[in-house]
């Protein structure tokens, strides 16, 4: 390779580093997948003292005492992050958390009105984010009525 070619290659590499910055030391782990309205247990680095959730409307976190684990509960669709910090305020871990819908759900769209059903094997009404307010209210009332009746029956 000629001296001119070497200089040109070195200049191109230098320009790429200037435009894109240095390569990251380590890539973040894959996103933690959590289903809406379900919980998942996740291990934390040993030195974790504090947990920070970017958007608590997407995922809720409960730290389990002295176990080095947290429970992540899907609250809304989307993606946010979880940051673990040690006692000195140093970030020891950062992960993406993605909340999506569990399989087996069917969505019925009637114009602007939406209804959700869970099918396993029969399709039964359920509620999901984005459902029409009337449908969601009626379904929630049926669930509450059923739960109240079961609680009353077990107290007898």
Buried (B, 14 or more C-beta within 10 A) or exposed (E): EEEEEEEEEEEEEEEEEEEEEEEEEEEEEEBBEBBBBEEBEBEBEEBBBEBEBBBEEBBBBEBEEEEEBBBBBBBBBBBBBBBBBBEEEEEBBBBBBBBEBEEEBEEEEEEEEBBBBBEEEEBEBBBBBEBBEEBBEBBEEEEEEEEEEEEEEEEE
